[in-house]
């Protein structure tokens, strides 16, 4: 799963710590999500999207072709 | 500047749980050591020895409850990391105990002191945490 979190955070000029505080998680969580090392569960994905005033699909992009119809 | 969606850890638990944890840990460890020392003394009867043996249980249970409460306060990512650390510690402790058992059968080492197993778990948990944290960095 790809994420636009880093770009959106830069647009808002938030630090990772500020974003972490906004959504109520650790800074390590934000780092791991931004680096694509950890995919958040739905509630956290929604919180992150809401923090930027976006829909989940605008923040996270699912890139698994195996589920798409051929 | 920006609105917080949920309260911070400090707002959720104003009673300084970290301080309580360390106090319980230090006092509990002192009771553990005292109980071990008392059990090594030959002057006490069987009833007193049973009391000494179960003396550490209450504070250890409080410690377990505090740790469980802390785990429930962690975010999903940190729970994920700690779960991996626990899994690694569990498996490595199993391997270590098996190997030690075989070495014991080969009469290379003394019979296993079960108190050592706890130290294995703590050390392997630390190793597991480092591995998991590094993986997700």
N, CA and C atoms of all chains as a GROMACS GRO file, in nm:
protein
  621
    1UNK      N    1   0.084  -0.119   0.000
    1UNK     CA    2   0.000   0.000   0.000
    1UNK      C    3   0.089   0.125   0.000
    2UNK      N    4   0.059   0.218  -0.089
    2UNK     CA    5   0.135   0.343  -0.094
    2UNK      C    6   0.060   0.451  -0.016
    3UNK      N    7   0.137   0.546   0.035
    3UNK     CA    8   0.074   0.654   0.112
    3UNK      C    9   0.127   0.790   0.070
    4UNK      N   10   0.040   0.890   0.075
    4UNK     CA   11   0.078   1.028   0.045
    4UNK      C   12   0.097   1.107   0.175
    5UNK      N   13   0.112   1.034   0.283
    5UNK     CA   14   0.116   1.098   0.415
    5UNK      C   15   0.226   1.203   0.426
    6UNK      N   16   0.345   1.168   0.375
    6UNK     CA   17   0.459   1.259   0.390
    6UNK      C   18   0.431   1.390   0.314
    7UNK      N   19   0.373   1.376   0.194
    7UNK     CA   20   0.343   1.495   0.111
    7UNK      C   21   0.238   1.582   0.180
    8UNK      N   22   0.131   1.517   0.226
    8UNK     CA   23   0.023   1.593   0.291
    8UNK      C   24   0.073   1.660   0.418
    9UNK      N   25   0.159   1.590   0.490
    9UNK     CA   26   0.213   1.648   0.614
    9UNK      C   27   0.301   1.770   0.582
   10UNK      N   28   0.379   1.757   0.475
   10UNK     CA   29   0.465   1.869   0.435
   10UNK      C   30   0.380   1.990   0.393
   11UNK      N   31   0.269   1.963   0.325
   11UNK     CA   32   0.181   2.072   0.283
   11UNK      C   33   0.126   2.147   0.405
   12UNK      N   34   0.096   2.074   0.510
   12UNK     CA   35   0.043   2.137   0.632
   12UNK      C   36   0.155   2.193   0.720
   13UNK      N   37   0.281   2.160   0.682
   13UNK     CA   38   0.399   2.201   0.760
   13UNK      C   39   0.393   2.146   0.903
   14UNK      N   40   0.348   2.022   0.913
   14UNK     CA   41   0.346   1.954   1.043
   14UNK      C   42   0.470   1.868   1.056
   15UNK      N   43   0.520   1.855   1.177
   15UNK     CA   44   0.625   1.756   1.203
   15UNK      C   45   0.559   1.620   1.224
   16UNK      N   46   0.641   1.516   1.222
   16UNK     CA   47   0.586   1.382   1.249
   16UNK      C   48   0.526   1.377   1.389
   17UNK      N   49   0.592   1.445   1.483
   17UNK     CA   50   0.542   1.444   1.621
   17UNK      C   51   0.406   1.514   1.630
   18UNK      N   52   0.390   1.625   1.555
   18UNK     CA   53   0.261   1.696   1.557
   18UNK      C   54   0.150   1.609   1.499
   19UNK      N   55   0.179   1.545   1.386
   19UNK     CA   56   0.078   1.457   1.327
   19UNK      C   57   0.044   1.342   1.422
   20UNK      N   58   0.148   1.288   1.486
   20UNK     CA   59   0.126   1.178   1.581
   20UNK      C   60   0.033   1.223   1.693
   21UNK      N   61   0.052   1.347   1.740
   21UNK     CA   62  -0.032   1.397   1.849
   21UNK      C   63  -0.176   1.418   1.801
   22UNK      N   64  -0.188   1.467   1.677
   22UNK     CA   65  -0.322   1.493   1.623
   22UNK      C   66  -0.405   1.365   1.618
   23UNK      N   67  -0.344   1.256   1.574
   23UNK     CA   68  -0.421   1.132   1.560
   23UNK      C   69  -0.406   1.040   1.681
   24UNK      N   70  -0.321   1.077   1.777
   24UNK     CA   71  -0.311   1.000   1.901
   24UNK      C   72  -0.232   0.872   1.890
   25UNK      N   73  -0.123   0.876   1.812
   25UNK     CA   74  -0.034   0.759   1.805
   25UNK      C   75   0.109   0.804   1.833
   26UNK      N   76   0.200   0.707   1.835
   26UNK     CA   77   0.340   0.739   1.859
   26UNK      C   78   0.405   0.794   1.732
   27UNK      N   79   0.515   0.865   1.750
   27UNK     CA   80   0.590   0.915   1.633
   27UNK      C   81   0.646   0.799   1.553
   28UNK      N   82   0.683   0.692   1.622
   28UNK     CA   83   0.735   0.573   1.550
   28UNK      C   84   0.632   0.520   1.452
   29UNK      N   85   0.504   0.527   1.491
   29UNK     CA   86   0.397   0.479   1.402
   29UNK      C   87   0.392   0.561   1.275
   30UNK      N   88   0.402   0.694   1.290
   30UNK     CA   89   0.399   0.783   1.172
   30UNK      C   90   0.519   0.754   1.082
   31UNK      N   91   0.637   0.737   1.143
   31UNK     CA   92   0.759   0.708   1.066
   31UNK      C   93   0.740   0.579   0.986
   32UNK      N   94   0.692   0.475   1.053
   32UNK     CA   95   0.677   0.345   0.986
   32UNK      C   96   0.575   0.352   0.873
   33UNK      N   97   0.465   0.426   0.895
   33UNK     CA   98   0.362   0.439   0.790
   33UNK      C   99   0.417   0.519   0.672
   34UNK      N  100   0.484   0.629   0.701
   34UNK     CA  101   0.538   0.712   0.593
   34UNK      C  102   0.641   0.635   0.510
   35UNK      N  103   0.720   0.552   0.576
   35UNK     CA  104   0.823   0.475   0.505
   35UNK      C  105   0.767   0.350   0.436
   36UNK      N  106   0.637   0.330   0.448
   36UNK     CA  107   0.576   0.214   0.384
   36UNK      C  108   0.609   0.083   0.452
   37UNK      N  109   0.657   0.090   0.577
   37UNK     CA  110   0.694  -0.032   0.650
   37UNK      C  111   0.575  -0.090   0.726
   38UNK      N  112   0.473  -0.008   0.748
   38UNK     CA  113   0.359  -0.054   0.825
   38UNK      C  114   0.230   0.001   0.765
   39UNK      N  115   0.135  -0.087   0.740
   39UNK     CA  116   0.004  -0.046   0.690
   39UNK      C  117  -0.092  -0.031   0.808
   40UNK      N  118  -0.147   0.088   0.828
   40UNK     CA  119  -0.235   0.106   0.944
   40UNK      C  120  -0.367   0.032   0.927
   41UNK      N  121  -0.430  -0.001   1.039
   41UNK     CA  122  -0.564  -0.058   1.036
   41UNK      C  123  -0.663   0.052   0.996
   42UNK      N  124  -0.783   0.012   0.961
   42UNK     CA  125  -0.882   0.108   0.909
   42UNK      C  126  -0.908   0.228   1.002
   43UNK      N  127  -0.930   0.205   1.134
   43UNK     CA  128  -0.958   0.323   1.219
   43UNK      C  129  -0.846   0.427   1.213
   44UNK      N  130  -0.722   0.382   1.217
   44UNK     CA  131  -0.610   0.478   1.213
   44UNK      C  132  -0.600   0.542   1.074
   45UNK      N  133  -0.625   0.464   0.969
   45UNK     CA  134  -0.622   0.520   0.834
   45UNK      C  135  -0.727   0.630   0.820
   46UNK      N  136  -0.846   0.606   0.875
   46UNK     CA  137  -0.951   0.708   0.870
   46UNK      C  138  -0.912   0.832   0.951
   47UNK      N  139  -0.852   0.810   1.069
   47UNK     CA  140  -0.810   0.924   1.152
   47UNK      C  141  -0.707   1.008   1.078
   48UNK      N  142  -0.610   0.940   1.014
   48UNK     CA  143  -0.506   1.012   0.941
   48UNK      C  144  -0.567   1.093   0.827
   49UNK      N  145  -0.658   1.028   0.754
   49UNK     CA  146  -0.722   1.097   0.642
   49UNK      C  147  -0.802   1.217   0.693
   50UNK      N  148  -0.875   1.198   0.802
   50UNK     CA  149  -0.957   1.306   0.857
   50UNK      C  150  -0.870   1.423   0.904
   51UNK      N  151  -0.750   1.390   0.956
   51UNK     CA  152  -0.660   1.495   1.004
   51UNK      C  153  -0.623   1.590   0.890
   52UNK      N  154  -0.622   1.539   0.766
   52UNK     CA  155  -0.590   1.623   0.651
   52UNK      C  156  -0.715   1.666   0.575
   53UNK      N  157  -0.831   1.631   0.625
   53UNK     CA  158  -0.955   1.666   0.557
   53UNK      C  159  -0.972   1.593   0.426
   54UNK      N  160  -0.921   1.472   0.418
   54UNK     CA  161  -0.926   1.392   0.294
   54UNK      C  162  -1.002   1.263   0.316
   55UNK      N  163  -1.035   1.196   0.204
   55UNK     CA  164  -1.087   1.060   0.212
   55UNK      C  165  -0.969   0.964   0.222
   56UNK      N  166  -0.997   0.844   0.272
   56UNK     CA  167  -0.889   0.745   0.288
   56UNK      C  168  -0.818   0.717   0.155
   57UNK      N  169  -0.898   0.709   0.047
   57UNK     CA  170  -0.838   0.677  -0.085
   57UNK      C  171  -0.745   0.787  -0.133
   58UNK      N  172  -0.761   0.908  -0.080
   58UNK     CA  173  -0.672   1.017  -0.121
   58UNK      C  174  -0.540   1.015  -0.045
   59UNK      N  175  -0.536   0.938   0.063
   59UNK     CA  176  -0.414   0.931   0.145
   59UNK      C  177  -0.342   0.798   0.122
   60UNK      N  178  -0.420   0.692   0.111
   60UNK     CA  179  -0.362   0.559   0.092
   60UNK      C  180  -0.408   0.500  -0.041
   61UNK      N  181  -0.312   0.440  -0.112
   61UNK     CA  182  -0.343   0.382  -0.243
   61UNK      C  183  -0.307   0.234  -0.240
   62UNK      N  184  -0.408   0.151  -0.266
   62UNK     CA  185  -0.387   0.007  -0.269
   62UNK      C  186  -0.336  -0.032  -0.407
   63UNK      N  187  -0.224  -0.102  -0.413
   63UNK     CA  188  -0.161  -0.129  -0.542
   63UNK      C  189  -0.148  -0.277  -0.574
   64UNK      N  190  -0.234  -0.361  -0.516
   64UNK     CA  191  -0.227  -0.504  -0.542
   64UNK      C  192  -0.310  -0.538  -0.666
   65UNK      N  193  -0.245  -0.571  -0.776
   65UNK     CA  194  -0.314  -0.600  -0.903
   65UNK      C  195  -0.388  -0.733  -0.900
   66UNK      N  196  -0.350  -0.820  -0.808
   66UNK     CA  197  -0.406  -0.955  -0.808
   66UNK      C  198  -0.556  -0.955  -0.782
   67UNK      N  199  -0.609  -0.848  -0.718
   67UNK     CA  200  -0.751  -0.844  -0.687
   67UNK      C  201  -0.834  -0.777  -0.797
   68UNK      N  202  -0.767  -0.716  -0.894
   68UNK     CA  203  -0.840  -0.648  -1.000
   68UNK      C  204  -0.890  -0.747  -1.104
   69UNK      N  205  -1.007  -0.716  -1.162
   69UNK     CA  206  -1.063  -0.804  -1.264
   69UNK      C  207  -0.980  -0.798  -1.391
   70UNK      N  208  -0.966  -0.912  -1.457
   70UNK     CA  209  -0.887  -0.916  -1.581
   70UNK      C  210  -0.979  -0.916  -1.701
   71UNK      N  211  -0.372   2.575   1.630
   71UNK     CA  212  -0.305   2.533   1.508
   71UNK      C  213  -0.376   2.414   1.445
   72UNK      N  214  -0.391   2.309   1.522
   72UNK     CA  215  -0.465   2.194   1.472
   72UNK      C  216  -0.539   2.126   1.586
   73UNK      N  217  -0.646   2.059   1.548
   73UNK     CA  218  -0.731   1.997   1.650
   73UNK      C  219  -0.688   1.854   1.676
   74UNK      N  220  -0.678   1.818   1.802
   74UNK     CA  221  -0.645   1.680   1.834
   74UNK      C  222  -0.770   1.595   1.828
   75UNK      N  223  -0.757   1.477   1.768
   75UNK     CA  224  -0.875   1.391   1.753
   75UNK      C  225  -0.903   1.309   1.878
   76UNK      N  226  -0.797   1.274   1.951
   76UNK     CA  227  -0.817   1.200   2.076
   76UNK      C  228  -0.727   1.259   2.183
   77UNK      N  229  -0.761   1.236   2.312
   77UNK     CA  230  -0.679   1.294   2.418
   77UNK      C  231  -0.539   1.233   2.421
   78UNK      N  232  -0.443   1.311   2.473
   78UNK     CA  233  -0.306   1.260   2.485
   78UNK      C  234  -0.300   1.158   2.599
   79UNK      N  235  -0.186   1.087   2.606
   79UNK     CA  236  -0.168   0.986   2.711
   79UNK      C  237  -0.180   1.050   2.849
   80UNK      N  238  -0.128   1.173   2.863
   80UNK     CA  239  -0.132   1.239   2.992
   80UNK      C  240  -0.275   1.267   3.035
   81UNK      N  241  -0.359   1.309   2.937
   81UNK     CA  242  -0.498   1.339   2.970
   81UNK      C  243  -0.575   1.212   3.004
   82UNK      N  244  -0.539   1.102   2.936
   82UNK     CA  245  -0.611   0.976   2.961
   82UNK      C  246  -0.582   0.923   3.100
   83UNK      N  247  -0.457   0.940   3.148
   83UNK     CA  248  -0.418   0.879   3.275
   83UNK      C  249  -0.337   0.978   3.356
   84UNK      N  250  -0.406   1.061   3.435
   84UNK     CA  251  -0.335   1.164   3.508
   84UNK      C  252  -0.262   1.114   3.633
   85UNK      N  253  -0.265   0.982   3.663
   85UNK     CA  254  -0.211   0.935   3.790
   85UNK      C  255  -0.066   0.889   3.780
   86UNK      N  256   0.008   0.934   3.678
   86UNK     CA  257   0.148   0.900   3.661
   86UNK      C  258   0.172   0.749   3.671
   87UNK      N  259   0.114   0.671   3.580
   87UNK     CA  260   0.126   0.525   3.590
   87UNK      C  261   0.269   0.476   3.579
   88UNK      N  262   0.355   0.552   3.508
   88UNK     CA  263   0.495   0.508   3.495
   88UNK      C  264   0.562   0.508   3.631
   89UNK      N  265   0.535   0.613   3.712
   89UNK     CA  266   0.595   0.619   3.845
   89UNK      C  267   0.543   0.504   3.932
   90UNK      N  268   0.412   0.479   3.923
   90UNK     CA  269   0.353   0.368   4.001
   90UNK      C  270   0.418   0.237   3.959
   91UNK      N  271   0.438   0.219   3.827
   91UNK     CA  272   0.499   0.096   3.777
   91UNK      C  273   0.638   0.076   3.838
   92UNK      N  274   0.721   0.180   3.836
   92UNK     CA  275   0.857   0.166   3.888
   92UNK      C  276   0.858   0.141   4.037
   93UNK      N  277   0.768   0.206   4.110
   93UNK     CA  278   0.760   0.183   4.255
   93UNK      C  279   0.723   0.037   4.282
   94UNK      N  280   0.620  -0.012   4.210
   94UNK     CA  281   0.577  -0.152   4.229
   94UNK      C  282   0.689  -0.247   4.189
   95UNK      N  283   0.762  -0.215   4.079
   95UNK     CA  284   0.871  -0.301   4.034
   95UNK      C  285   0.981  -0.310   4.138
   96UNK      N  286   1.021  -0.194   4.193
   96UNK     CA  287   1.131  -0.192   4.291
   96UNK      C  288   1.088  -0.263   4.419
   97UNK      N  289   0.969  -0.230   4.469
   97UNK     CA  290   0.922  -0.293   4.594
   97UNK      C  291   0.902  -0.443   4.572
   98UNK      N  292   0.843  -0.478   4.456
   98UNK     CA  293   0.820  -0.620   4.425
   98UNK      C  294   0.950  -0.698   4.416
   99UNK      N  295   1.052  -0.638   4.353
   99UNK     CA  296   1.182  -0.704   4.343
   99UNK      C  297   1.244  -0.722   4.481
  100UNK      N  298   1.230  -0.618   4.565
  100UNK     CA  299   1.283  -0.628   4.703
  100UNK      C  300   1.215  -0.741   4.778
  101UNK      N  301   1.083  -0.754   4.760
  101UNK     CA  302   1.010  -0.863   4.827
  101UNK      C  303   1.055  -0.999   4.772
  102UNK      N  304   1.076  -1.007   4.639
  102UNK     CA  305   1.125  -1.131   4.578
  102UNK      C  306   1.258  -1.173   4.641
  103UNK      N  307   1.350  -1.076   4.651
  103UNK     CA  308   1.483  -1.105   4.706
  103UNK      C  309   1.471  -1.145   4.853
  104UNK      N  310   1.386  -1.071   4.927
  104UNK     CA  311   1.368  -1.100   5.069
  104UNK      C  312   1.309  -1.240   5.089
  105UNK      N  313   1.210  -1.274   5.004
  105UNK     CA  314   1.147  -1.407   5.015
  105UNK      C  315   1.251  -1.517   4.987
  106UNK      N  316   1.334  -1.496   4.885
  106UNK     CA  317   1.439  -1.593   4.852
  106UNK      C  318   1.537  -1.609   4.967
  107UNK      N  319   1.571  -1.495   5.029
  107UNK     CA  320   1.666  -1.499   5.140
  107UNK      C  321   1.605  -1.574   5.260
  108UNK      N  322   1.478  -1.542   5.289
  108UNK     CA  323   1.411  -1.607   5.403
  108UNK      C  324   1.400  -1.758   5.381
  109UNK      N  325   1.373  -1.798   5.254
  109UNK     CA  326   1.358  -1.942   5.226
  109UNK      C  327   1.492  -2.017   5.240
  110UNK      N  328   1.601  -1.944   5.231
  110UNK     CA  329   1.733  -2.010   5.247
  110UNK      C  330   1.771  -2.026   5.394
  111UNK      N  331   1.696  -1.959   5.484
  111UNK     CA  332   1.727  -1.971   5.628
  111UNK      C  333   1.666  -2.100   5.682
  112UNK      N  334   1.742  -2.177   5.759
  112UNK     CA  335   1.693  -2.307   5.808
  112UNK      C  336   1.604  -2.296   5.933
  113UNK      N  337   1.589  -2.175   5.989
  113UNK     CA  338   1.523  -2.161   6.119
  113UNK      C  339   1.371  -2.165   6.114
  114UNK      N  340   1.312  -2.154   5.998
  114UNK     CA  341   1.166  -2.141   5.990
  114UNK      C  342   1.097  -2.274   5.959
  115UNK      N  343   0.974  -2.290   6.015
  115UNK     CA  344   0.897  -2.411   5.993
  115UNK      C  345   0.828  -2.411   5.857
  116UNK      N  346   0.760  -2.523   5.824
  116UNK     CA  347   0.697  -2.536   5.692
  116UNK      C  348   0.589  -2.432   5.665
  117UNK      N  349   0.509  -2.394   5.769
  117UNK     CA  350   0.403  -2.296   5.747
  117UNK      C  351   0.461  -2.160   5.712
  118UNK      N  352   0.563  -2.120   5.785
  118UNK     CA  353   0.628  -1.991   5.757
  118UNK      C  354   0.690  -1.993   5.618
  119UNK      N  355   0.745  -2.106   5.579
  119UNK     CA  356   0.811  -2.114   5.448
  119UNK      C  357   0.710  -2.101   5.334
  120UNK      N  358   0.589  -2.155   5.357
  120UNK     CA  359   0.484  -2.140   5.255
  120UNK      C  360   0.447  -1.992   5.241
  121UNK      N  361   0.436  -1.924   5.355
  121UNK     CA  362   0.404  -1.780   5.351
  121UNK      C  363   0.514  -1.703   5.276
  122UNK      N  364   0.640  -1.738   5.305
  122UNK     CA  365   0.750  -1.670   5.235
  122UNK      C  366   0.743  -1.696   5.084
  123UNK      N  367   0.706  -1.820   5.050
  123UNK     CA  368   0.704  -1.857   4.908
  123UNK      C  369   0.597  -1.781   4.830
  124UNK      N  370   0.483  -1.753   4.896
  124UNK     CA  371   0.374  -1.686   4.824
  124UNK      C  372   0.375  -1.534   4.845
  125UNK      N  373   0.469  -1.488   4.929
  125UNK     CA  374   0.479  -1.345   4.960
  125UNK      C  375   0.490  -1.256   4.835
  126UNK      N  376   0.568  -1.296   4.733
  126UNK     CA  377   0.583  -1.208   4.616
  126UNK      C  378   0.461  -1.203   4.524
  127UNK      N  379   0.364  -1.292   4.544
  127UNK     CA  380   0.255  -1.303   4.446
  127UNK      C  381   0.174  -1.173   4.432
  128UNK      N  382   0.124  -1.111   4.543
  128UNK     CA  383   0.036  -0.994   4.526
  128UNK      C  384   0.097  -0.882   4.441
  129UNK      N  385   0.219  -0.841   4.474
  129UNK     CA  386   0.278  -0.729   4.398
  129UNK      C  387   0.311  -0.771   4.255
  130UNK      N  388   0.346  -0.899   4.236
  130UNK     CA  389   0.371  -0.945   4.100
  130UNK      C  390   0.243  -0.940   4.017
  131UNK      N  391   0.130  -0.972   4.079
  131UNK     CA  392   0.002  -0.962   4.008
  131UNK      C  393  -0.032  -0.817   3.976
  132UNK      N  394  -0.001  -0.727   4.069
  132UNK     CA  395  -0.022  -0.584   4.043
  132UNK      C  396   0.063  -0.541   3.924
  133UNK      N  397   0.188  -0.591   3.921
  133UNK     CA  398   0.279  -0.559   3.811
  133UNK      C  399   0.222  -0.608   3.677
  134UNK      N  400   0.169  -0.728   3.678
  134UNK     CA  401   0.108  -0.783   3.556
  134UNK      C  402  -0.008  -0.694   3.511
  135UNK      N  403  -0.093  -0.654   3.608
  135UNK     CA  404  -0.209  -0.569   3.574
  135UNK      C  405  -0.163  -0.435   3.516
  136UNK      N  406  -0.056  -0.377   3.575
  136UNK     CA  407  -0.006  -0.248   3.525
  136UNK      C  408   0.049  -0.263   3.383
  137UNK      N  409   0.119  -0.374   3.357
  137UNK     CA  410   0.175  -0.396   3.223
  137UNK      C  411   0.063  -0.416   3.121
  138UNK      N  412  -0.038  -0.493   3.158
  138UNK     CA  413  -0.151  -0.514   3.066
  138UNK      C  414  -0.221  -0.382   3.037
  139UNK      N  415  -0.238  -0.299   3.142
  139UNK     CA  416  -0.302  -0.169   3.122
  139UNK      C  417  -0.219  -0.082   3.027
  140UNK      N  418  -0.087  -0.088   3.046
  140UNK     CA  419   0.003  -0.009   2.960
  140UNK      C  420  -0.006  -0.057   2.815
  141UNK      N  421  -0.010  -0.191   2.796
  141UNK     CA  422  -0.020  -0.246   2.660
  141UNK      C  423  -0.149  -0.197   2.593
  142UNK      N  424  -0.257  -0.191   2.670
  142UNK     CA  425  -0.385  -0.146   2.613
  142UNK      C  426  -0.381   0.001   2.576
  143UNK      N  427  -0.289   0.078   2.638
  143UNK     CA  428  -0.279   0.221   2.604
  143UNK      C  429  -0.191   0.245   2.483
  144UNK      N  430  -0.114   0.143   2.443
  144UNK     CA  431  -0.025   0.161   2.328
  144UNK      C  432  -0.105   0.175   2.199
  145UNK      N  433  -0.047   0.243   2.101
  145UNK     CA  434  -0.115   0.248   1.972
  145UNK      C  435  -0.092   0.116   1.897
  146UNK      N  436  -0.166   0.100   1.787
  146UNK     CA  437  -0.165  -0.029   1.717
  146UNK      C  438  -0.025  -0.064   1.666
  147UNK      N  439   0.053   0.035   1.626
  147UNK     CA  440   0.186   0.007   1.573
  147UNK      C  441   0.278  -0.048   1.683
  148UNK      N  442   0.278   0.020   1.798
  148UNK     CA  443   0.364  -0.026   1.908
  148UNK      C  444   0.321  -0.164   1.958
  149UNK      N  445   0.189  -0.189   1.957
  149UNK     CA  446   0.142  -0.324   1.995
  149UNK      C  447   0.198  -0.427   1.898
  150UNK      N  448   0.202  -0.390   1.771
  150UNK     CA  449   0.254  -0.479   1.667
  150UNK      C  450   0.401  -0.512   1.694
  151UNK      N  451   0.478  -0.408   1.725
  151UNK     CA  452   0.621  -0.425   1.752
  151UNK      C  453   0.641  -0.514   1.876
  152UNK      N  454   0.565  -0.484   1.982
  152UNK     CA  455   0.580  -0.562   2.105
  152UNK      C  456   0.534  -0.706   2.086
  153UNK      N  457   0.430  -0.725   2.002
  153UNK     CA  458   0.386  -0.862   1.975
  153UNK      C  459   0.499  -0.942   1.910
  154UNK      N  460   0.567  -0.881   1.813
  154UNK     CA  461   0.679  -0.949   1.749
  154UNK      C  462   0.790  -0.979   1.850
  155UNK      N  463   0.815  -0.881   1.937
  155UNK     CA  464   0.919  -0.900   2.039
  155UNK      C  465   0.884  -1.016   2.131
  156UNK      N  466   0.757  -1.023   2.171
  156UNK     CA  467   0.712  -1.133   2.258
  156UNK      C  468   0.725  -1.267   2.186
  157UNK      N  469   0.685  -1.269   2.056
  157UNK     CA  470   0.694  -1.394   1.979
  157UNK      C  471   0.839  -1.440   1.967
  158UNK      N  472   0.929  -1.345   1.938
  158UNK     CA  473   1.070  -1.380   1.926
  158UNK      C  474   1.123  -1.431   2.060
  159UNK      N  475   1.087  -1.362   2.168
  159UNK     CA  476   1.132  -1.403   2.302
  159UNK      C  477   1.080  -1.543   2.336
  160UNK      N  478   0.953  -1.567   2.304
  160UNK     CA  479   0.891  -1.698   2.333
  160UNK      C  480   0.967  -1.809   2.260
  161UNK      N  481   0.991  -1.788   2.131
  161UNK     CA  482   1.055  -1.892   2.050
  161UNK      C  483   1.202  -1.912   2.090
  162UNK      N  484   1.275  -1.802   2.110
  162UNK     CA  485   1.416  -1.816   2.148
  162UNK      C  486   1.431  -1.879   2.286
  163UNK      N  487   1.339  -1.846   2.378
  163UNK     CA  488   1.344  -1.908   2.510
  163UNK      C  489   1.320  -2.058   2.497
  164UNK      N  490   1.226  -2.097   2.410
  164UNK     CA  491   1.200  -2.239   2.386
  164UNK      C  492   1.324  -2.309   2.334
  165UNK      N  493   1.389  -2.248   2.236
  165UNK     CA  494   1.511  -2.306   2.178
  165UNK      C  495   1.618  -2.319   2.287
  166UNK      N  496   1.636  -2.212   2.366
  166UNK     CA  497   1.739  -2.213   2.469
  166UNK      C  498   1.714  -2.323   2.572
  167UNK      N  499   1.586  -2.338   2.613
  167UNK     CA  500   1.554  -2.440   2.714
  167UNK      C  501   1.575  -2.580   2.657
  168UNK      N  502   1.536  -2.599   2.528
  168UNK     CA  503   1.558  -2.730   2.465
  168UNK      C  504   1.707  -2.764   2.460
  169UNK      N  505   1.785  -2.667   2.414
  169UNK     CA  506   1.930  -2.691   2.402
  169UNK      C  507   1.988  -2.719   2.540
  170UNK      N  508   1.945  -2.640   2.639
  170UNK     CA  509   1.996  -2.661   2.774
  170UNK      C  510   1.958  -2.801   2.824
  171UNK      N  511   1.834  -2.843   2.792
  171UNK     CA  512   1.790  -2.977   2.833
  171UNK      C  513   1.877  -3.086   2.773
  172UNK      N  514   1.911  -3.072   2.645
  172UNK     CA  515   1.998  -3.171   2.581
  172UNK      C  516   2.138  -3.169   2.641
  173UNK      N  517   2.188  -3.049   2.667
  173UNK     CA  518   2.320  -3.038   2.731
  173UNK      C  519   2.318  -3.101   2.870
  174UNK      N  520   2.202  -3.086   2.938
  174UNK     CA  521   2.187  -3.147   3.070
  174UNK      C  522   2.192  -3.300   3.060
  175UNK      N  523   2.122  -3.353   2.956
  175UNK     CA  524   2.123  -3.498   2.934
  175UNK      C  525   2.264  -3.547   2.899
  176UNK      N  526   2.341  -3.459   2.833
  176UNK     CA  527   2.478  -3.495   2.798
  176UNK      C  528   2.573  -3.474   2.917
  177UNK      N  529   2.514  -3.434   3.031
  177UNK     CA  530   2.589  -3.411   3.156
  177UNK      C  531   2.698  -3.305   3.140
  178UNK      N  532   2.672  -3.211   3.053
  178UNK     CA  533   2.769  -3.102   3.032
  178UNK      C  534   2.740  -2.986   3.128
  179UNK      N  535   2.612  -2.968   3.162
  179UNK     CA  536   2.574  -2.855   3.248
  179UNK      C  537   2.496  -2.905   3.370
  180UNK      N  538   2.485  -2.818   3.470
  180UNK     CA  539   2.408  -2.850   3.591
  180UNK      C  540   2.258  -2.845   3.559
  181UNK      N  541   2.172  -2.909   3.641
  181UNK     CA  542   2.027  -2.899   3.620
  181UNK      C  543   1.981  -2.754   3.616
  182UNK      N  544   1.879  -2.728   3.531
  182UNK     CA  545   1.834  -2.591   3.506
  182UNK      C  546   1.764  -2.532   3.629
  183UNK      N  547   1.808  -2.413   3.667
  183UNK     CA  548   1.739  -2.337   3.769
  183UNK      C  549   1.628  -2.257   3.699
  184UNK      N  550   1.501  -2.279   3.738
  184UNK     CA  551   1.391  -2.216   3.665
  184UNK      C  552   1.392  -2.063   3.674
  185UNK      N  553   1.460  -2.010   3.774
  185UNK     CA  554   1.474  -1.865   3.784
  185UNK      C  555   1.551  -1.808   3.666
  186UNK      N  556   1.637  -1.891   3.608
  186UNK     CA  557   1.718  -1.846   3.493
  186UNK      C  558   1.628  -1.827   3.370
  187UNK      N  559   1.522  -1.907   3.359
  187UNK     CA  560   1.434  -1.899   3.242
  187UNK      C  561   1.377  -1.758   3.228
  188UNK      N  562   1.341  -1.698   3.341
  188UNK     CA  563   1.287  -1.562   3.341
  188UNK      C  564   1.390  -1.465   3.282
  189UNK      N  565   1.517  -1.484   3.320
  189UNK     CA  566   1.622  -1.396   3.266
  189UNK      C  567   1.636  -1.416   3.115
  190UNK      N  568   1.630  -1.543   3.071
  190UNK     CA  569   1.631  -1.572   2.926
  190UNK      C  570   1.521  -1.492   2.856
  191UNK      N  571   1.399  -1.498   2.914
  191UNK     CA  572   1.284  -1.432   2.852
  191UNK      C  573   1.305  -1.282   2.839
  192UNK      N  574   1.357  -1.223   2.946
  192UNK     CA  575   1.377  -1.077   2.945
  192UNK      C  576   1.482  -1.039   2.841
  193UNK      N  577   1.594  -1.113   2.840
  193UNK     CA  578   1.702  -1.082   2.744
  193UNK      C  579   1.653  -1.101   2.601
  194UNK      N  580   1.584  -1.213   2.576
  194UNK     CA  581   1.535  -1.240   2.440
  194UNK      C  582   1.425  -1.141   2.400
  195UNK      N  583   1.348  -1.094   2.500
  195UNK     CA  584   1.246  -0.992   2.469
  195UNK      C  585   1.315  -0.863   2.422
  196UNK      N  586   1.422  -0.827   2.491
  196UNK     CA  587   1.498  -0.708   2.450
  196UNK      C  588   1.553  -0.724   2.309
  197UNK      N  589   1.609  -0.841   2.280
  197UNK     CA  590   1.661  -0.869   2.146
  197UNK      C  591   1.548  -0.862   2.044
  198UNK      N  592   1.434  -0.924   2.077
  198UNK     CA  593   1.319  -0.926   1.988
  198UNK      C  594   1.267  -0.786   1.961
  199UNK      N  595   1.267  -0.701   2.065
  199UNK     CA  596   1.219  -0.564   2.047
  199UNK      C  597   1.311  -0.488   1.950
  200UNK      N  598   1.443  -0.506   1.968
  200UNK     CA  599   1.538  -0.438   1.880
  200UNK      C  600   1.519  -0.483   1.735
  201UNK      N  601   1.501  -0.615   1.716
  201UNK     CA  602   1.481  -0.668   1.580
  201UNK      C  603   1.354  -0.610   1.518
  202UNK      N  604   1.244  -0.612   1.594
  202UNK     CA  605   1.116  -0.566   1.541
  202UNK      C  606   1.119  -0.415   1.514
  203UNK      N  607   1.175  -0.338   1.608
  203UNK     CA  608   1.180  -0.193   1.591
  203UNK      C  609   1.266  -0.157   1.469
  204UNK      N  610   1.375  -0.229   1.451
  204UNK     CA  611   1.463  -0.204   1.336
  204UNK      C  612   1.391  -0.237   1.205
  205UNK      N  613   1.314  -0.345   1.207
  205UNK     CA  614   1.242  -0.389   1.086
  205UNK      C  615   1.145  -0.282   1.037
  206UNK      N  616   1.077  -0.214   1.129
  206UNK     CA  617   0.974  -0.118   1.090
  206UNK      C  618   1.024   0.026   1.082
  207UNK      N  619   1.156   0.046   1.102
  207UNK     CA  620   1.209   0.182   1.102
  207UNK      C  621   1.208   0.241   0.961
   0.00000   0.00000   0.00000
